[in-house]
Amino acid sequence: MFERFTKDAREVVTGAVALAATLGQSHVGPEHLAATLPTAGGRVADLLAAHHVDPAALTAAAGGGTHGGILSDAEVEVLRSVGVDADEVLRRIEQEFGAQEPTRPSRRRLRRPLRPEVKVVLTQSLRQAQAMHHRELRTEHILLALLAQPAPDPATRLIQSRGLTYDTARSTLVA
Amino acid sequence: MDDTPGPDAARLTEAAGMRDPETGLRAVTALRKLVEHLEAVQVRNARRQGWSWQRIAGVLGVTRQAVHQKHAHRE
């Protein structure tokens, strides 16, 4: 499937896998693809910057919330239900030691399976490339496929909330 | 017109959460993640303060090899 991907587009996929691992998540979702786009370079990064999409906010959205990039909103909620205030623990760590890098899992656990939605987005990216008569699959096709999702992930919703919708992106990128 | 549940309602939800295996098991996984992070932060802190791997391992109750293998690459 990846043979038509440009180097940049491949890096979005490998970057998304690395990001999921860094955030301690078991699977790669479309939100990780979206959060990796600002570092992809080229027109997509410029387009995101032009719409004031903050890369850190995208990463936070992909992580399911802030919580120091360690836990998702759902995990904090489930811990609260058993009497653990994870936000308080994370707050004290930050207070004593400053903002921390999320704990990286050991190297051998860096592989992460792709959720079915990611496969759908990548397939749709290929369709976008074909529709635009491009021989290669570029990062802009991934962006368009993300924006065209019927139920967008939180990071893509953040991009859309900055006014970068499918129609806006497509008219800019086709021009 | 305040629809926030009272303390009793909240306590009831918490009790139900504890008994539901799905919630209970998810809490274990999340707590493990929090512990892993806390351990990484504290091991880094101990190393910065000049603690030996041996001494860190002693307090954590694991072997020196185990703690070194897990955390040395982060230094």
gemmi code that builds the backbone of each chain (N, CA, C; Angstrom):
import gemmi

chains = {
    "A": [
        ("MET", (0.820, -1.214, 0.000), (0.000, 0.000, 0.000), (0.856, 1.267, 0.000)),
        ("PHE", (2.069, 1.175, 0.622), (2.859, 2.394, 0.834), (3.746, 2.786, -0.343)),
        ("GLU", (3.739, 1.964, -1.427), (4.699, 2.228, -2.497), (4.468, 3.572, -3.193)),
        ("ARG", (3.215, 4.060, -3.187), (2.948, 5.344, -3.859), (3.162, 6.558, -2.953)),
        ("PHE", (3.445, 6.306, -1.669), (3.619, 7.404, -0.715), (4.913, 8.170, -0.991)),
        ("THR", (4.854, 9.497, -0.908), (6.091, 10.278, -0.951), (6.811, 10.056, 0.381)),
        ("LYS", (8.074, 10.487, 0.440), (8.852, 10.328, 1.669), (8.157, 11.054, 2.830)),
        ("ASP", (7.666, 12.282, 2.561), (6.966, 13.060, 3.599), (5.733, 12.319, 4.115)),
        ("ALA", (4.967, 11.731, 3.179), (3.734, 11.038, 3.560), (4.058, 9.805, 4.400)),
        ("ARG", (5.130, 9.094, 4.035), (5.552, 7.945, 4.836), (5.928, 8.369, 6.253)),
        ("GLU", (6.593, 9.537, 6.323), (7.020, 10.022, 7.640), (5.841, 10.404, 8.528)),
        ("VAL", (4.726, 10.791, 7.904), (3.523, 11.083, 8.692), (3.047, 9.787, 9.371)),
        ("VAL", (3.084, 8.697, 8.609), (2.623, 7.419, 9.166), (3.576, 6.926, 10.260)),
        ("THR", (4.883, 6.940, 9.982), (5.830, 6.466, 11.007), (5.824, 7.419, 12.208)),
        ("GLY", (5.658, 8.724, 11.938), (5.583, 9.702, 13.027), (4.365, 9.468, 13.904)),
        ("ALA", (3.246, 9.076, 13.285), (2.007, 8.811, 14.032), (2.200, 7.600, 14.948)),
        ("VAL", (2.897, 6.583, 14.446), (3.152, 5.380, 15.258), (4.024, 5.764, 16.458)),
        ("ALA", (5.064, 6.556, 16.200), (5.958, 6.979, 17.282), (5.216, 7.831, 18.304)),
        ("LEU", (4.319, 8.699, 17.810), (3.563, 9.570, 18.723), (2.643, 8.750, 19.626)),
        ("ALA", (1.958, 7.762, 19.045), (1.076, 6.904, 19.849), (1.881, 6.222, 20.952)),
        ("ALA", (3.089, 5.758, 20.595), (3.948, 5.094, 21.589), (4.374, 6.079, 22.675)),
        ("THR", (4.751, 7.292, 22.249), (5.177, 8.314, 23.205), (4.054, 8.667, 24.173)),
        ("LEU", (2.826, 8.717, 23.639), (1.684, 9.058, 24.485), (1.208, 7.856, 25.300)),
        ("GLY", (1.899, 6.720, 25.117), (1.564, 5.528, 25.884), (0.257, 4.890, 25.452)),
        ("GLN", (-0.134, 5.120, 24.176), (-1.389, 4.542, 23.708), (-1.134, 3.256, 22.941)),
        ("SER", (-2.093, 2.340, 23.042), (-1.866, 0.994, 22.511), (-2.045, 0.920, 20.995)),
        ("HIS", (-2.817, 1.835, 20.413), (-3.098, 1.793, 18.982), (-2.871, 3.157, 18.334)),
        ("VAL", (-2.646, 3.123, 17.022), (-2.510, 4.371, 16.262), (-3.869, 4.737, 15.688)),
        ("GLY", (-4.307, 5.971, 15.947), (-5.591, 6.443, 15.430), (-5.391, 7.595, 14.460)),
        ("PRO", (-6.462, 8.027, 13.773), (-6.366, 9.174, 12.860), (-5.853, 10.425, 13.573)),
        ("GLU", (-6.137, 10.542, 14.907), (-5.677, 11.720, 15.660), (-4.148, 11.813, 15.683)),
        ("HIS", (-3.474, 10.646, 15.637), (-2.011, 10.669, 15.629), (-1.474, 11.108, 14.269)),
        ("LEU", (-2.191, 10.716, 13.208), (-1.814, 11.199, 11.865), (-1.959, 12.713, 11.830)),
        ("ALA", (-3.112, 13.210, 12.316), (-3.395, 14.653, 12.292), (-2.346, 15.429, 13.090)),
        ("ALA", (-1.964, 14.893, 14.254), (-1.019, 15.606, 15.122), (0.398, 15.597, 14.558)),
        ("THR", (0.671, 14.694, 13.612), (2.005, 14.604, 13.010), (2.139, 15.525, 11.799)),
        ("LEU", (1.011, 15.952, 11.216), (1.052, 16.775, 9.993), (1.873, 18.068, 10.102)),
        ("PRO", (1.829, 18.798, 11.262), (2.601, 20.058, 11.311), (4.102, 19.855, 11.137)),
        ("THR", (4.602, 18.662, 11.455), (6.044, 18.421, 11.329), (6.377, 17.838, 9.958)),
        ("ALA", (5.356, 17.636, 9.124), (5.578, 16.984, 7.833), (6.290, 17.886, 6.834)),
        ("GLY", (6.245, 19.185, 7.073), (6.884, 20.098, 6.126), (6.012, 20.296, 4.898)),
        ("GLY", (6.452, 21.169, 4.011), (5.719, 21.379, 2.768), (4.440, 22.179, 2.945)),
        ("ARG", (3.550, 22.037, 1.975), (2.356, 22.875, 1.921), (1.399, 22.647, 3.085)),
        ("VAL", (1.327, 21.390, 3.549), (0.386, 21.090, 4.621), (0.766, 21.829, 5.908)),
        ("ALA", (2.058, 21.810, 6.247), (2.521, 22.503, 7.451), (2.231, 24.002, 7.331)),
        ("ASP", (2.466, 24.554, 6.138), (2.205, 25.977, 5.910), (0.723, 26.299, 6.067)),
        ("LEU", (-0.110, 25.407, 5.514), (-1.560, 25.597, 5.567), (-2.057, 25.579, 7.014)),
        ("LEU", (-1.529, 24.640, 7.818), (-1.921, 24.548, 9.227), (-1.473, 25.791, 9.989)),
        ("ALA", (-0.245, 26.246, 9.708), (0.279, 27.433, 10.383), (-0.544, 28.663, 10.009)),
        ("ALA", (-0.948, 28.743, 8.734), (-1.742, 29.882, 8.266), (-3.093, 29.954, 8.977)),
        ("HIS", (-3.585, 28.789, 9.420), (-4.867, 28.770, 10.142), (-4.656, 28.749, 11.658)),
        ("HIS", (-3.439, 29.060, 12.078), (-3.099, 29.137, 13.505), (-3.414, 27.845, 14.254)),
        ("VAL", (-3.126, 26.721, 13.625), (-3.295, 25.439, 14.312), (-2.022, 25.190, 15.115)),
        ("ASP", (-2.163, 25.150, 16.442), (-1.020, 24.995, 17.331), (-0.629, 23.513, 17.426)),
        ("PRO", (0.617, 23.160, 17.009), (1.040, 21.751, 17.042), (0.895, 21.114, 18.434)),
        ("ALA", (1.214, 21.885, 19.491), (1.114, 21.342, 20.853), (-0.336, 21.017, 21.211)),
        ("ALA", (-1.257, 21.875, 20.758), (-2.676, 21.633, 21.031), (-3.159, 20.383, 20.287)),
        ("LEU", (-2.613, 20.173, 19.080), (-2.974, 18.970, 18.312), (-2.515, 17.713, 19.043)),
        ("THR", (-1.282, 17.764, 19.569), (-0.752, 16.620, 20.324), (-1.604, 16.365, 21.561)),
        ("ALA", (-1.993, 17.454, 22.227), (-2.850, 17.302, 23.415), (-4.186, 16.671, 23.032)),
        ("ALA", (-4.726, 17.094, 21.874), (-5.998, 16.523, 21.418), (-5.830, 15.033, 21.100)),
        ("ALA", (-4.678, 14.681, 20.529), (-4.414, 13.274, 20.201), (-4.240, 12.444, 21.471)),
        ("GLY", (-3.724, 13.090, 22.514), (-3.515, 12.397, 23.778), (-4.784, 12.268, 24.589)),
        ("GLY", (-5.901, 12.771, 24.028), (-7.175, 12.656, 24.719), (-7.293, 13.629, 25.869)),
        ("GLY", (-6.487, 14.671, 25.857), (-6.536, 15.656, 26.937), (-5.125, 16.014, 27.319)),
        ("THR", (-4.969, 16.893, 28.264), (-3.613, 17.264, 28.653), (-3.057, 16.236, 29.634)),
        ("HIS", (-3.372, 16.345, 30.898), (-2.909, 15.407, 31.923), (-1.432, 15.068, 31.724)),
        ("GLY", (-0.646, 16.095, 31.454), (0.794, 15.929, 31.300), (1.194, 15.033, 30.139)),
        ("GLY", (0.247, 14.749, 29.224), (0.555, 13.846, 28.111), (0.720, 12.408, 28.569)),
        ("ILE", (0.338, 12.119, 29.804), (0.526, 10.782, 30.370), (-0.745, 9.961, 30.265)),
        ("LEU", (-1.862, 10.567, 30.644), (-3.129, 9.838, 30.698), (-4.186, 10.545, 29.853)),
        ("SER", (-5.139, 9.779, 29.358), (-6.248, 10.368, 28.609), (-7.332, 10.808, 29.598)),
        ("ASP", (-8.291, 11.593, 29.103), (-9.417, 12.012, 29.941), (-10.118, 10.787, 30.541)),
        ("ALA", (-10.326, 9.759, 29.695), (-11.038, 8.553, 30.143), (-10.272, 7.855, 31.271)),
        ("GLU", (-8.937, 7.828, 31.155), (-8.132, 7.166, 32.193), (-8.173, 7.927, 33.511)),
        ("VAL", (-8.131, 9.264, 33.418), (-8.213, 10.076, 34.633), (-9.573, 9.852, 35.301)),
        ("GLU", (-10.606, 9.762, 34.456), (-11.969, 9.555, 34.958), (-12.101, 8.208, 35.665)),
        ("VAL", (-11.537, 7.165, 35.053), (-11.658, 5.822, 35.627), (-10.854, 5.736, 36.939)),
        ("LEU", (-9.743, 6.435, 37.006), (-8.963, 6.444, 38.247), (-9.727, 7.166, 39.352)),
        ("ARG", (-10.414, 8.234, 38.979), (-11.210, 8.971, 39.958), (-12.303, 8.064, 40.536)),
        ("SER", (-12.859, 7.194, 39.673), (-13.942, 6.317, 40.127), (-13.457, 5.288, 41.149)),
        ("VAL", (-12.147, 5.020, 41.196), (-11.641, 4.126, 42.237), (-10.915, 4.912, 43.337)),
        ("GLY", (-11.046, 6.240, 43.305), (-10.525, 7.060, 44.403), (-9.123, 7.606, 44.220)),
        ("VAL", (-8.617, 7.599, 42.975), (-7.274, 8.139, 42.744), (-7.375, 9.437, 41.951)),
        ("ASP", (-6.789, 10.508, 42.487), (-6.790, 11.798, 41.794), (-5.487, 11.937, 41.008)),
        ("ALA", (-5.505, 11.401, 39.779), (-4.286, 11.391, 38.963), (-3.819, 12.802, 38.625)),
        ("ASP", (-4.771, 13.714, 38.393), (-4.391, 15.092, 38.055), (-3.598, 15.737, 39.188)),
        ("GLU", (-3.962, 15.409, 40.425), (-3.252, 15.957, 41.580), (-1.812, 15.418, 41.619)),
        ("VAL", (-1.653, 14.125, 41.350), (-0.308, 13.517, 41.316), (0.534, 14.197, 40.236)),
        ("LEU", (-0.060, 14.356, 39.042), (0.676, 14.961, 37.921), (0.991, 16.425, 38.200)),
        ("ARG", (0.056, 17.105, 38.885), (0.269, 18.511, 39.221), (1.462, 18.656, 40.162)),
        ("ARG", (1.543, 17.759, 41.152), (2.658, 17.846, 42.104), (4.000, 17.527, 41.450)),
        ("ILE", (3.991, 16.578, 40.524), (5.234, 16.263, 39.795), (5.698, 17.513, 39.056)),
        ("GLU", (4.742, 18.158, 38.374), (5.100, 19.341, 37.602), (5.576, 20.465, 38.518)),
        ("GLN", (4.917, 20.592, 39.666), (5.275, 21.629, 40.633), (6.704, 21.429, 41.149)),
        ("GLU", (7.065, 20.187, 41.436), (8.390, 19.888, 41.994), (9.489, 19.846, 40.935)),
        ("PHE", (9.149, 19.228, 39.805), (10.202, 18.943, 38.821), (10.035, 19.684, 37.504)),
        ("GLY", (8.976, 20.496, 37.369), (8.731, 21.179, 36.109), (8.034, 20.249, 35.142)),
        ("ALA", (7.677, 20.793, 33.956), (6.965, 19.981, 32.962), (7.836, 18.795, 32.551)),
        ("GLN", (7.249, 17.623, 32.499), (7.989, 16.400, 32.191), (7.667, 15.925, 30.786)),
        ("GLU", (8.669, 15.310, 30.166), (8.420, 14.575, 28.927), (7.548, 13.389, 29.286)),
        ("PRO", (6.568, 13.060, 28.441), (5.840, 11.820, 28.726), (6.821, 10.655, 28.773)),
        ("THR", (6.598, 9.723, 29.684), (7.509, 8.598, 29.823), (7.444, 7.724, 28.579)),
        ("ARG", (8.585, 7.568, 27.939), (8.618, 6.754, 26.727), (8.688, 5.284, 27.089)),
        ("PRO", (7.870, 4.485, 26.431), (7.973, 3.054, 26.698), (9.307, 2.541, 26.162)),
        ("SER", (9.770, 1.408, 26.675), (11.060, 0.903, 26.229), (10.993, 0.564, 24.740)),
        ("ARG", (12.140, 0.553, 24.096), (12.235, 0.474, 22.637), (11.458, -0.677, 22.017)),
        ("ARG", (11.561, -1.833, 22.648), (10.959, -3.012, 22.019), (9.440, -2.890, 21.946)),
        ("ARG", (8.856, -1.917, 22.640), (7.403, -1.780, 22.600), (6.966, -0.602, 21.737)),
        ("LEU", (7.850, -0.156, 20.843), (7.527, 1.010, 20.018), (6.516, 0.718, 18.910)),
        ("ARG", (6.328, -0.557, 18.568), (5.371, -0.874, 17.506), (3.958, -0.715, 18.032)),
        ("ARG", (3.111, -0.152, 17.206), (1.716, 0.026, 17.590), (0.838, -0.360, 16.410)),
        ("PRO", (-0.191, -1.190, 16.637), (-1.091, -1.518, 15.528), (-1.947, -0.326, 15.124)),
        ("LEU", (-2.340, -0.296, 13.849), (-3.176, 0.785, 13.341), (-4.644, 0.444, 13.593)),
        ("ARG", (-5.402, 1.420, 14.094), (-6.845, 1.197, 14.238), (-7.479, 1.171, 12.838)),
        ("PRO", (-8.620, 0.475, 12.671), (-9.251, 0.387, 11.343), (-9.491, 1.760, 10.707)),
        ("GLU", (-9.788, 2.776, 11.533), (-10.042, 4.116, 10.987), (-8.822, 4.657, 10.248)),
        ("VAL", (-7.619, 4.277, 10.711), (-6.400, 4.757, 10.056), (-6.302, 4.157, 8.663)),
        ("LYS", (-6.646, 2.869, 8.574), (-6.607, 2.212, 7.269), (-7.612, 2.857, 6.320)),
        ("VAL", (-8.779, 3.228, 6.864), (-9.787, 3.913, 6.049), (-9.219, 5.252, 5.564)),
        ("VAL", (-8.606, 6.014, 6.476), (-8.049, 7.329, 6.103), (-6.972, 7.173, 5.031)),
        ("LEU", (-6.116, 6.160, 5.184), (-5.045, 5.979, 4.193), (-5.606, 5.548, 2.833)),
        ("THR", (-6.628, 4.711, 2.855), (-7.278, 4.317, 1.605), (-7.928, 5.532, 0.940)),
        ("GLN", (-8.587, 6.355, 1.769), (-9.222, 7.570, 1.241), (-8.177, 8.560, 0.725)),
        ("SER", (-6.996, 8.564, 1.343), (-5.904, 9.439, 0.872), (-5.535, 9.064, -0.564)),
        ("LEU", (-5.492, 7.760, -0.793), (-5.170, 7.259, -2.131), (-6.236, 7.707, -3.127)),
        ("ARG", (-7.505, 7.648, -2.706), (-8.610, 8.100, -3.564), (-8.474, 9.591, -3.879)),
        ("GLN", (-8.063, 10.370, -2.841), (-7.874, 11.813, -3.027), (-6.807, 12.059, -4.091)),
        ("ALA", (-5.718, 11.301, -3.992), (-4.621, 11.451, -4.954), (-5.123, 11.127, -6.366)),
        ("GLN", (-5.881, 10.039, -6.482), (-6.409, 9.644, -7.801), (-7.352, 10.710, -8.359)),
        ("ALA", (-8.226, 11.240, -7.463), (-9.196, 12.248, -7.904), (-8.490, 13.508, -8.409)),
        ("MET", (-7.306, 13.812, -7.831), (-6.571, 15.011, -8.233), (-5.574, 14.699, -9.354)),
        ("HIS", (-5.640, 13.456, -9.863), (-4.734, 12.983, -10.914), (-3.269, 13.115, -10.526)),
        ("HIS", (-2.997, 12.846, -9.241), (-1.605, 12.830, -8.781), (-1.139, 11.383, -8.735)),
        ("ARG", (0.061, 11.153, -9.227), (0.584, 9.785, -9.239), (1.057, 9.352, -7.855)),
        ("GLU", (1.468, 10.352, -7.059), (1.991, 10.038, -5.726), (0.992, 10.399, -4.641)),
        ("LEU", (1.100, 9.681, -3.517), (0.280, 10.025, -2.363), (1.085, 10.982, -1.486)),
        ("ARG", (0.612, 12.213, -1.385), (1.339, 13.243, -0.634), (0.644, 13.544, 0.684)),
        ("THR", (1.309, 14.355, 1.519), (0.742, 14.695, 2.842), (-0.586, 15.434, 2.699)),
        ("GLU", (-0.729, 16.238, 1.606), (-2.004, 16.965, 1.458), (-3.183, 16.022, 1.235)),
        ("HIS", (-2.930, 14.866, 0.628), (-4.016, 13.894, 0.448), (-4.423, 13.294, 1.795)),
        ("ILE", (-3.436, 13.121, 2.676), (-3.747, 12.605, 4.024), (-4.593, 13.640, 4.766)),
        ("LEU", (-4.188, 14.923, 4.670), (-4.968, 15.981, 5.326), (-6.418, 15.980, 4.825)),
        ("LEU", (-6.591, 15.917, 3.491), (-7.944, 15.937, 2.924), (-8.761, 14.733, 3.400)),
        ("ALA", (-8.138, 13.560, 3.431), (-8.849, 12.357, 3.877), (-9.245, 12.481, 5.351)),
        ("LEU", (-8.364, 13.083, 6.158), (-8.691, 13.291, 7.576), (-9.893, 14.223, 7.710)),
        ("LEU", (-9.864, 15.321, 6.927), (-10.936, 16.313, 7.013), (-12.260, 15.771, 6.469)),
        ("ALA", (-12.187, 14.753, 5.602), (-13.397, 14.204, 4.996), (-14.027, 13.083, 5.831)),
        ("GLN", (-13.404, 12.731, 6.974), (-13.962, 11.648, 7.793), (-15.393, 11.973, 8.223)),
        ("PRO", (-16.301, 10.992, 8.158), (-17.678, 11.241, 8.602), (-17.741, 11.563, 10.101)),
        ("ALA", (-16.909, 10.921, 10.897), (-16.856, 11.229, 12.339), (-15.402, 11.530, 12.691)),
        ("PRO", (-15.009, 12.809, 12.533), (-13.587, 13.160, 12.696), (-13.091, 12.927, 14.121)),
        ("ASP", (-11.811, 12.569, 14.239), (-11.149, 12.401, 15.534), (-10.951, 13.774, 16.186)),
        ("PRO", (-10.599, 13.814, 17.483), (-10.476, 15.108, 18.193), (-9.444, 16.061, 17.576)),
        ("ALA", (-8.321, 15.534, 17.090), (-7.288, 16.419, 16.524), (-7.774, 17.040, 15.216)),
        ("THR", (-8.443, 16.233, 14.391), (-8.987, 16.767, 13.129), (-10.080, 17.797, 13.415)),
        ("ARG", (-10.886, 17.536, 14.448), (-11.925, 18.516, 14.810), (-11.298, 19.856, 15.204)),
        ("LEU", (-10.129, 19.770, 15.864), (-9.426, 21.009, 16.245), (-9.012, 21.790, 14.992)),
        ("ILE", (-8.500, 21.064, 13.990), (-8.097, 21.707, 12.730), (-9.314, 22.370, 12.076)),
        ("GLN", (-10.439, 21.630, 12.062), (-11.662, 22.172, 11.455), (-12.164, 23.408, 12.202)),
        ("SER", (-11.986, 23.392, 13.537), (-12.473, 24.516, 14.344), (-11.678, 25.798, 14.070)),
        ("ARG", (-10.496, 25.655, 13.457), (-9.708, 26.831, 13.074), (-10.097, 27.324, 11.677)),
        ("GLY", (-11.153, 26.758, 11.137), (-11.640, 27.204, 9.832), (-11.028, 26.461, 8.661)),
        ("LEU", (-10.186, 25.459, 8.958), (-9.594, 24.672, 7.874), (-10.464, 23.435, 7.639)),
        ("THR", (-11.507, 23.620, 6.839), (-12.433, 22.514, 6.543), (-11.978, 21.814, 5.271)),
        ("TYR", (-12.679, 20.741, 4.938), (-12.354, 19.998, 3.719), (-12.412, 20.906, 2.496)),
        ("ASP", (-13.510, 21.696, 2.384), (-13.682, 22.557, 1.209), (-12.590, 23.625, 1.116)),
        ("THR", (-12.273, 24.244, 2.271), (-11.216, 25.269, 2.286), (-9.890, 24.653, 1.857)),
        ("ALA", (-9.569, 23.511, 2.467), (-8.284, 22.864, 2.180), (-8.213, 22.463, 0.713)),
        ("ARG", (-9.302, 21.891, 0.213), (-9.275, 21.399, -1.157), (-9.097, 22.549, -2.156)),
        ("SER", (-9.859, 23.658, -1.937), (-9.742, 24.769, -2.890), (-8.339, 25.381, -2.833)),
        ("THR", (-7.719, 25.417, -1.632), (-6.360, 25.959, -1.518), (-5.353, 25.034, -2.213)),
        ("LEU", (-5.519, 23.735, -1.988), (-4.527, 22.784, -2.481), (-4.652, 22.512, -3.978)),
        ("VAL", (-5.865, 22.663, -4.511), (-6.052, 22.427, -5.945), (-5.524, 23.621, -6.737)),
        ("ALA", (-5.659, 24.806, -6.130), (-5.241, 26.034, -6.822), (-3.735, 26.052, -7.099)),
    ],
    "B": [
        ("MET", (-32.256, 24.867, 40.391), (-32.008, 24.414, 39.017), (-30.591, 23.864, 38.878)),
        ("ASP", (-30.113, 23.277, 39.954), (-28.754, 22.745, 39.918), (-28.815, 21.243, 39.642)),
        ("ASP", (-28.344, 20.816, 38.442), (-28.447, 19.378, 38.187), (-27.147, 18.616, 38.431)),
        ("THR", (-26.190, 19.251, 39.123), (-25.011, 18.466, 39.502), (-25.445, 17.465, 40.569)),
        ("PRO", (-25.049, 16.196, 40.411), (-25.471, 15.219, 41.405), (-24.843, 15.532, 42.767)),
        ("GLY", (-25.596, 15.285, 43.822), (-25.099, 15.539, 45.170), (-24.014, 14.553, 45.540)),
        ("PRO", (-23.387, 14.753, 46.698), (-22.309, 13.867, 47.124), (-22.746, 12.397, 47.213)),
        ("ASP", (-24.020, 12.183, 47.600), (-24.500, 10.806, 47.717), (-24.531, 10.115, 46.353)),
        ("ALA", (-25.037, 10.861, 45.368), (-25.109, 10.319, 44.010), (-23.703, 9.976, 43.514)),
        ("ALA", (-22.777, 10.888, 43.786), (-21.401, 10.682, 43.345), (-20.822, 9.421, 43.995)),
        ("ARG", (-21.081, 9.260, 45.284), (-20.554, 8.099, 46.001), (-21.134, 6.802, 45.434)),
        ("LEU", (-22.421, 6.894, 45.053), (-23.104, 5.736, 44.483), (-22.448, 5.326, 43.159)),
        ("THR", (-22.147, 6.318, 42.310), (-21.506, 6.037, 41.020), (-20.141, 5.403, 41.260)),
        ("GLU", (-19.402, 5.946, 42.218), (-18.074, 5.409, 42.507), (-18.163, 3.959, 42.941)),
        ("ALA", (-19.139, 3.659, 43.816), (-19.284, 2.297, 44.306), (-19.609, 1.354, 43.143)),
        ("ALA", (-20.514, 1.794, 42.249), (-20.884, 0.980, 41.093), (-19.662, 0.751, 40.218)),
        ("GLY", (-18.824, 1.826, 40.066), (-17.621, 1.740, 39.244), (-16.677, 0.667, 39.744)),
        ("MET", (-16.462, 0.622, 41.054), (-15.561, -0.344, 41.666), (-15.991, -1.775, 41.373)),
        ("ARG", (-17.309, -2.004, 41.365), (-17.815, -3.372, 41.212), (-17.838, -3.828, 39.753)),
        ("ASP", (-17.834, -2.861, 38.836), (-17.857, -3.207, 37.412), (-16.441, -3.626, 36.974)),
        ("PRO", (-16.270, -4.878, 36.543), (-14.931, -5.359, 36.183), (-14.254, -4.501, 35.122)),
        ("GLU", (-15.026, -4.059, 34.123), (-14.475, -3.222, 33.046), (-13.801, -1.981, 33.629)),
        ("THR", (-14.537, -1.267, 34.512), (-13.993, -0.056, 35.141), (-12.802, -0.411, 36.025)),
        ("GLY", (-12.956, -1.448, 36.826), (-11.898, -1.840, 37.753), (-10.609, -2.186, 37.032)),
        ("LEU", (-10.721, -2.946, 35.960), (-9.530, -3.377, 35.226), (-8.894, -2.214, 34.477)),
        ("ARG", (-9.752, -1.347, 33.921), (-9.219, -0.159, 33.240), (-8.458, 0.728, 34.229)),
        ("ALA", (-8.975, 0.804, 35.453), (-8.315, 1.603, 36.488), (-6.934, 1.029, 36.790)),
        ("VAL", (-6.833, -0.296, 36.823), (-5.539, -0.937, 37.087), (-4.533, -0.554, 36.004)),
        ("THR", (-4.974, -0.614, 34.727), (-4.089, -0.279, 33.609), (-3.652, 1.186, 33.677)),
        ("ALA", (-4.601, 2.066, 33.957), (-4.292, 3.503, 34.026), (-3.344, 3.792, 35.185)),
        ("LEU", (-3.580, 3.110, 36.301), (-2.737, 3.315, 37.479), (-1.308, 2.846, 37.197)),
        ("ARG", (-1.193, 1.737, 36.466), (0.128, 1.212, 36.099), (0.881, 2.252, 35.268)),
        ("LYS", (0.152, 2.903, 34.355), (0.757, 3.930, 33.510), (1.251, 5.100, 34.369)),
        ("LEU", (0.416, 5.481, 35.335), (0.780, 6.584, 36.237), (2.005, 6.205, 37.075)),
        ("VAL", (2.024, 4.964, 37.551), (3.153, 4.474, 38.357), (4.442, 4.463, 37.529)),
        ("GLU", (4.337, 3.994, 36.273), (5.511, 3.956, 35.390), (6.098, 5.360, 35.232)),
        ("HIS", (5.199, 6.336, 35.055), (5.647, 7.713, 34.880), (6.295, 8.229, 36.162)),
        ("LEU", (5.642, 7.964, 37.283), (6.155, 8.411, 38.582), (7.534, 7.788, 38.850)),
        ("GLU", (7.665, 6.513, 38.496), (8.946, 5.825, 38.701), (10.044, 6.474, 37.857)),
        ("ALA", (9.724, 6.751, 36.576), (10.722, 7.373, 35.694), (11.167, 8.725, 36.245)),
        ("VAL", (10.202, 9.511, 36.715), (10.504, 10.842, 37.260), (11.381, 10.709, 38.502)),
        ("GLN", (11.026, 9.790, 39.386), (11.750, 9.660, 40.651), (13.132, 9.038, 40.478)),
        ("VAL", (13.271, 8.100, 39.540), (14.591, 7.514, 39.292), (15.519, 8.589, 38.730)),
        ("ARG", (14.979, 9.400, 37.802), (15.768, 10.490, 37.216), (16.206, 11.460, 38.310)),
        ("ASN", (15.271, 11.783, 39.211), (15.562, 12.690, 40.325), (16.664, 12.120, 41.232)),
        ("ALA", (16.538, 10.831, 41.537), (17.524, 10.185, 42.408), (18.913, 10.195, 41.761)),
        ("ARG", (18.966, 9.882, 40.455), (20.249, 9.861, 39.740), (20.873, 11.259, 39.745)),
        ("ARG", (20.035, 12.284, 39.520), (20.543, 13.665, 39.521), (21.117, 14.040, 40.867)),
        ("GLN", (20.534, 13.445, 41.923), (21.030, 13.737, 43.270), (22.170, 12.804, 43.671)),
        ("GLY", (22.670, 12.053, 42.706), (23.862, 11.248, 42.942), (23.628, 9.861, 43.524)),
        ("TRP", (22.392, 9.408, 43.537), (22.128, 8.060, 44.049), (22.700, 7.014, 43.094)),
        ("SER", (23.216, 5.902, 43.661), (23.690, 4.793, 42.837), (22.492, 3.943, 42.406)),
        ("TRP", (22.694, 3.174, 41.320), (21.631, 2.253, 40.853), (21.291, 1.267, 41.970)),
        ("GLN", (22.338, 0.830, 42.693), (22.160, -0.123, 43.794), (21.189, 0.412, 44.848)),
        ("ARG", (21.396, 1.669, 45.216), (20.577, 2.262, 46.269), (19.125, 2.459, 45.791)),
        ("ILE", (18.975, 2.919, 44.537), (17.631, 3.100, 43.958), (16.902, 1.752, 43.938)),
        ("ALA", (17.625, 0.718, 43.478), (17.035, -0.626, 43.385), (16.584, -1.108, 44.761)),
        ("GLY", (17.400, -0.819, 45.767), (17.079, -1.241, 47.129), (15.750, -0.671, 47.599)),
        ("VAL", (15.576, 0.630, 47.379), (14.327, 1.273, 47.826), (13.132, 0.785, 47.005)),
        ("LEU", (13.344, 0.566, 45.691), (12.241, 0.101, 44.841), (11.936, -1.385, 45.068)),
        ("GLY", (12.855, -2.072, 45.741), (12.632, -3.496, 46.009), (12.837, -4.372, 44.790)),
        ("VAL", (13.728, -3.950, 43.896), (14.046, -4.774, 42.720), (15.573, -4.920, 42.626)),
        ("THR", (16.045, -5.742, 41.679), (17.494, -5.909, 41.550), (18.104, -4.694, 40.857)),
        ("ARG", (19.395, -4.504, 41.074), (20.105, -3.401, 40.450), (20.041, -3.522, 38.918)),
        ("GLN", (20.179, -4.779, 38.430), (20.126, -5.022, 36.980), (18.779, -4.582, 36.405)),
        ("ALA", (17.703, -4.920, 37.119), (16.359, -4.600, 36.621), (16.174, -3.100, 36.477)),
        ("VAL", (16.556, -2.348, 37.504), (16.346, -0.903, 37.473), (17.273, -0.246, 36.448)),
        ("HIS", (18.487, -0.780, 36.315), (19.439, -0.217, 35.359), (18.966, -0.440, 33.929)),
        ("GLN", (18.523, -1.687, 33.663), (18.060, -2.047, 32.327), (16.857, -1.192, 31.911)),
        ("LYS", (16.013, -0.914, 32.877), (14.782, -0.185, 32.572), (15.015, 1.317, 32.391)),
        ("HIS", (15.949, 1.878, 33.173), (16.041, 3.339, 33.200), (17.332, 3.940, 32.655)),
        ("ALA", (18.392, 3.113, 32.502), (19.691, 3.690, 32.123), (19.628, 4.386, 30.763)),
        ("HIS", (18.801, 3.860, 29.816), (18.752, 4.457, 28.478), (18.120, 5.843, 28.498)),
        ("ARG", (17.448, 6.177, 29.579), (16.801, 7.497, 29.649), (17.766, 8.587, 30.119)),
        ("GLU", (18.958, 8.160, 30.576), (19.879, 9.158, 31.134), (20.493, 10.036, 30.057)),
    ],
}
model = gemmi.Model(1)
for chain_id, residues in chains.items():
    chain = gemmi.Chain(chain_id)
    for i, (resn, *xyz) in enumerate(residues, 1):
        res = gemmi.Residue()
        res.name, res.seqid = resn, gemmi.SeqId(i, " ")
        for name, pos in zip(("N", "CA", "C"), xyz):
            atom = gemmi.Atom()
            atom.name, atom.element = name, gemmi.Element(name[0])
            atom.pos, atom.b_iso = gemmi.Position(*pos), 0.0
            res.add_atom(atom)
        chain.add_residue(res)
    model.add_chain(chain)
structure = gemmi.Structure()
structure.add_model(model)
structure.setup_entities()
